[in-house]
Amino acid sequence: MKPKSVLALDIGTSSVRASLFDRRGRPIPGADAQISYDNVTTADGGVYVDAETLLNISVTVAARAASSAAANDTEIAGVGISCFWHSLVGAGADNRAITPVYSWADTRSARYAADLRASLDEGAYHARTGCVFHPSYWPAKLRWLEAEHSALFSRVVRWMSFGEYLLLRVFGQSGCSLSMAAGTGLFDPNRAAWDPESFTLAPIRAEQLLPLVDRTDPVANATPEFARALGSLAALPWFPAVGDGACSNIGSGAFSQERIAINVGTSGAMRVAVEAGSVDIPDGLFCYRIDSGRFLVGGAVSCAGNVHAWQQEQLRLPDGSAMSRSLAAMAPDAHGLTVLPFWAGERSPGWHTSARATIAGMNLNTTSLDIARASHEAVAYTFASILDRLRSRFPNAREIVASGGAVRRNPAWVKIMADVFGAPVRISEIAEASSRGAALMALDGAGLIDGLGNAPAYLGRTFEPDPAHHEVYEKARERYGRLYDMVLNGFDAGE
């Protein structure tokens, strides 16, 4: 009998990857496929992709990865899906998309988020839903669509995230996992149910959403339209999509509240997985669901690796390891700069949509590397403000595990973070944590492992903090906080 494996389909904001994983959650070498895609962006803040294009890419990538199973002498037992959180797509009665897939990064609904904030009790809303009034979430987006695209809006029968849309089109049936529901802004994570009060904010009815399911409730048997393209995958169980952040925590080994996961990709996040019946939601942070037994509490930052990439291109900085070595050679906070690193706005903890980057303290002696080092430190300060809130609520969450391409390619940044946090930061050896998380959940759903908590973590190098550097950064954070208050206090997300 061939050894069992699972296929992880990882639907990201710029590419779709599929990989085979063995029963220990290890990627099978050479058994993967990836296709990149571009979002449409508009001058007024639009970020979206055509739903059918993304659907066809997802099916193609899954089939390509599955075709390597025979060569690797393995039998695929099921498919797990990691999908980017907060997307929104509307479908008609024929289950086909009427709208594009709107990204979390689409800010055209910022004015409607500001209107909600000005007229309602955001604190009460956050305490119920773990979300805030922000264009990332559905209430503002749906109000924008109804007001400014009414003809399109009126044709939609059902609203969903892309993960649900994929299964609905391929299998003719779908459910919304608790994890994906928690990223909408219409869900109560403590009750694990849609939040009735939130439907007074959004111009839709709960009946227009797909039924809630847990991550272990699969669908199978693809419709004739997709069965041929999927081949052997067509008859297998496909488990509901889980939010990419939740998958990343699980994949990097941060599946309990003793370990904090920090992921630094294009954007970034810091999160704690909590096994509990309910949680008190910390101010400034989100609270989502992983599944019926686990919460995910943390913060997201819009600016991380994208700041590094922008500076490399625009400031003509060295590439790759040369850039990391140049940053490492510089002394902490020796540049005289204070940076608010909001090239793409702010999410946690202040959620100022209209925040923009600020560089204070430049003079004729300032270099491009000064700006880069100060910006990397400033991103670490935003993570530190999230960490402070997590530590106050979850005192046992002491170990910090970092994953994501931006930290793997730039160890100097990890050392900066350890010094800013005043705590060790350990690198996850998993190159694609969200893919591995989807695979582990599929293995668990298929009964091939004995629970998520027993999966090996595969942790690597630890970066220890320098106490003297930490002291320097504590003073720099005070200066950062003063500039933050001066520039951003009084901002509303819609300004």
JOFENCOR-V795265 format. One record per residue. N is the residue number from 1. RES is the residue in three letters. D_LAST is the distance of its C-alpha to the last C-alpha in whole Angstrom. Layout:
# JOFENCOR-V795265
[[N,RES,D_LAST] [N,RES,D_LAST]]
This chain:
# JOFENCOR-V795265
[[1,MET,62] [2,LYS,59] [3,PRO,57] [4,LYS,54] [5,SER,50] [6,VAL,47] [7,LEU,44] [8,ALA,41] [9,LEU,38] [10,ASP,35] [11,ILE,32] [12,GLY,29] [13,THR,26] [14,SER,28] [15,SER,32] [16,VAL,34] [17,ARG,37] [18,ALA,40] [19,SER,43] [20,LEU,46] [21,PHE,46] [22,ASP,50] [23,ARG,50] [24,ARG,49] [25,GLY,46] [26,ARG,47] [27,PRO,46] [28,ILE,49] [29,PRO,49] [30,GLY,49] [31,ALA,48] [32,ASP,44] [33,ALA,42] [34,GLN,39] [35,ILE,37] [36,SER,33] [37,TYR,31] [38,ASP,28] [39,ASN,25] [40,VAL,23] [41,THR,20] [42,THR,18] [43,ALA,16] [44,ASP,13] [45,GLY,13] [46,GLY,17] [47,VAL,19] [48,TYR,22] [49,VAL,26] [50,ASP,29] [51,ALA,30] [52,GLU,34] [53,THR,34] [54,LEU,32] [55,LEU,35] [56,ASN,38] [57,ILE,37] [58,SER,37] [59,VAL,40] [60,THR,42] [61,VAL,41] [62,ALA,42] [63,ALA,45] [64,ARG,46] [65,ALA,46] [66,ALA,48] [67,SER,50] [68,SER,51] [69,ALA,52] [70,ALA,56] [71,ALA,56] [72,ASN,55] [73,ASP,57] [74,THR,55] [75,GLU,54] [76,ILE,51] [77,ALA,50] [78,GLY,47] [79,VAL,43] [80,GLY,40] [81,ILE,37] [82,SER,34] [83,CYS,30] [84,PHE,27] [85,TRP,25] [86,HIS,22] [87,SER,23] [88,LEU,24] [89,VAL,26] [90,GLY,28] [91,ALA,32] [92,GLY,34] [93,ALA,37] [94,ASP,39] [95,ASN,37] [96,ARG,35] [97,ALA,32] [98,ILE,30] [99,THR,27] [100,PRO,26] [101,VAL,25] [102,TYR,21] [103,SER,20] [104,TRP,19] [105,ALA,17] [106,ASP,16] [107,THR,12] [108,ARG,12] [109,SER,12] [110,ALA,8] [111,ARG,7] [112,TYR,11] [113,ALA,11] [114,ALA,8] [115,ASP,11] [116,LEU,13] [117,ARG,12] [118,ALA,12] [119,SER,15] [120,LEU,17] [121,ASP,19] [122,GLU,17] [123,GLY,20] [124,ALA,23] [125,TYR,21] [126,HIS,21] [127,ALA,25] [128,ARG,26] [129,THR,24] [130,GLY,23] [131,CYS,20] [132,VAL,17] [133,PHE,14] [134,HIS,12] [135,PRO,13] [136,SER,16] [137,TYR,18] [138,TRP,19] [139,PRO,18] [140,ALA,15] [141,LYS,16] [142,LEU,19] [143,ARG,17] [144,TRP,16] [145,LEU,19] [146,GLU,21] [147,ALA,19] [148,GLU,18] [149,HIS,22] [150,SER,24] [151,ALA,27] [152,LEU,26] [153,PHE,25] [154,SER,28] [155,ARG,31] [156,VAL,30] [157,VAL,32] [158,ARG,31] [159,TRP,28] [160,MET,29] [161,SER,28] [162,PHE,29] [163,GLY,32] [164,GLU,33] [165,TYR,33] [166,LEU,35] [167,LEU,38] [168,LEU,38] [169,ARG,39] [170,VAL,41] [171,PHE,43] [172,GLY,42] [173,GLN,41] [174,SER,38] [175,GLY,37] [176,CYS,33] [177,SER,34] [178,LEU,33] [179,SER,31] [180,MET,29] [181,ALA,28] [182,ALA,27] [183,GLY,24] [184,THR,23] [185,GLY,21] [186,LEU,24] [187,PHE,27] [188,ASP,29] [189,PRO,30] [190,ASN,32] [191,ARG,34] [192,ALA,34] [193,ALA,33] [194,TRP,30] [195,ASP,28] [196,PRO,29] [197,GLU,26] [198,SER,24] [199,PHE,25] [200,THR,24] [201,LEU,20] [202,ALA,21] [203,PRO,23] [204,ILE,26] [205,ARG,29] [206,ALA,31] [207,GLU,34] [208,GLN,31] [209,LEU,31] [210,LEU,34] [211,PRO,36] [212,LEU,35] [213,VAL,38] [214,ASP,39] [215,ARG,39] [216,THR,42] [217,ASP,43] [218,PRO,43] [219,VAL,44] [220,ALA,47] [221,ASN,49] [222,ALA,46] [223,THR,47] [224,PRO,49] [225,GLU,46] [226,PHE,45] [227,ALA,49] [228,ARG,50] [229,ALA,47] [230,LEU,47] [231,GLY,51] [232,SER,52] [233,LEU,48] [234,ALA,48] [235,ALA,50] [236,LEU,49] [237,PRO,47] [238,TRP,43] [239,PHE,41] [240,PRO,37] [241,ALA,34] [242,VAL,33] [243,GLY,30] [244,ASP,30] [245,GLY,29] [246,ALA,31] [247,CYS,34] [248,SER,33] [249,ASN,34] [250,ILE,37] [251,GLY,38] [252,SER,38] [253,GLY,40] [254,ALA,37] [255,PHE,38] [256,SER,39] [257,GLN,37] [258,GLU,39] [259,ARG,37] [260,ILE,34] [261,ALA,33] [262,ILE,30] [263,ASN,29] [264,VAL,28] [265,GLY,28] [266,THR,25] [267,SER,22] [268,GLY,24] [269,ALA,25] [270,MET,27] [271,ARG,29] [272,VAL,32] [273,ALA,34] [274,VAL,35] [275,GLU,39] [276,ALA,38] [277,GLY,39] [278,SER,35] [279,VAL,33] [280,ASP,30] [281,ILE,27] [282,PRO,26] [283,ASP,22] [284,GLY,20] [285,LEU,22] [286,PHE,23] [287,CYS,26] [288,TYR,27] [289,ARG,31] [290,ILE,33] [291,ASP,36] [292,SER,38] [293,GLY,39] [294,ARG,36] [295,PHE,33] [296,LEU,30] [297,VAL,28] [298,GLY,26] [299,GLY,22] [300,ALA,21] [301,VAL,19] [302,SER,18] [303,CYS,19] [304,ALA,23] [305,GLY,26] [306,ASN,23] [307,VAL,23] [308,HIS,26] [309,ALA,27] [310,TRP,24] [311,GLN,26] [312,GLN,30] [313,GLU,29] [314,GLN,27] [315,LEU,29] [316,ARG,32] [317,LEU,33] [318,PRO,36] [319,ASP,36] [320,GLY,37] [321,SER,39] [322,ALA,39] [323,MET,36] [324,SER,36] [325,ARG,39] [326,SER,38] [327,LEU,35] [328,ALA,38] [329,ALA,40] [330,MET,37] [331,ALA,37] [332,PRO,34] [333,ASP,31] [334,ALA,34] [335,HIS,31] [336,GLY,30] [337,LEU,26] [338,THR,23] [339,VAL,21] [340,LEU,18] [341,PRO,18] [342,PHE,15] [343,TRP,16] [344,ALA,15] [345,GLY,12] [346,GLU,13] [347,ARG,15] [348,SER,18] [349,PRO,18] [350,GLY,14] [351,TRP,13] [352,HIS,9] [353,THR,8] [354,SER,6] [355,ALA,9] [356,ARG,11] [357,ALA,15] [358,THR,17] [359,ILE,20] [360,ALA,22] [361,GLY,26] [362,MET,27] [363,ASN,30] [364,LEU,32] [365,ASN,34] [366,THR,31] [367,THR,32] [368,SER,30] [369,LEU,32] [370,ASP,30] [371,ILE,27] [372,ALA,28] [373,ARG,30] [374,ALA,27] [375,SER,24] [376,HIS,27] [377,GLU,27] [378,ALA,23] [379,VAL,23] [380,ALA,26] [381,TYR,24] [382,THR,22] [383,PHE,25] [384,ALA,26] [385,SER,24] [386,ILE,24] [387,LEU,28] [388,ASP,28] [389,ARG,27] [390,LEU,29] [391,ARG,32] [392,SER,32] [393,ARG,32] [394,PHE,34] [395,PRO,37] [396,ASN,39] [397,ALA,36] [398,ARG,38] [399,GLU,38] [400,ILE,36] [401,VAL,36] [402,ALA,34] [403,SER,34] [404,GLY,32] [405,GLY,33] [406,ALA,31] [407,VAL,33] [408,ARG,36] [409,ARG,36] [410,ASN,35] [411,PRO,37] [412,ALA,36] [413,TRP,32] [414,VAL,34] [415,LYS,36] [416,ILE,33] [417,MET,31] [418,ALA,35] [419,ASP,35] [420,VAL,31] [421,PHE,32] [422,GLY,36] [423,ALA,37] [424,PRO,39] [425,VAL,37] [426,ARG,39] [427,ILE,39] [428,SER,39] [429,GLU,42] [430,ILE,40] [431,ALA,39] [432,GLU,37] [433,ALA,36] [434,SER,34] [435,SER,37] [436,ARG,40] [437,GLY,38] [438,ALA,38] [439,ALA,42] [440,LEU,43] [441,MET,41] [442,ALA,43] [443,LEU,46] [444,ASP,46] [445,GLY,45] [446,ALA,48] [447,GLY,50] [448,LEU,51] [449,ILE,50] [450,ASP,50] [451,GLY,47] [452,LEU,44] [453,GLY,44] [454,ASN,48] [455,ALA,46] [456,PRO,47] [457,ALA,44] [458,TYR,45] [459,LEU,43] [460,GLY,44] [461,ARG,43] [462,THR,42] [463,PHE,40] [464,GLU,41] [465,PRO,39] [466,ASP,40] [467,PRO,40] [468,ALA,40] [469,HIS,37] [470,HIS,35] [471,GLU,36] [472,VAL,34] [473,TYR,31] [474,GLU,31] [475,LYS,31] [476,ALA,28] [477,ARG,26] [478,GLU,26] [479,ARG,25] [480,TYR,22] [481,GLY,21] [482,ARG,21] [483,LEU,19] [484,TYR,16] [485,ASP,16] [486,MET,16] [487,VAL,13] [488,LEU,11] [489,ASN,12] [490,GLY,10] [491,PHE,7] [492,ASP,5] [493,ALA,6] [494,GLY,4] [495,GLU,0]]
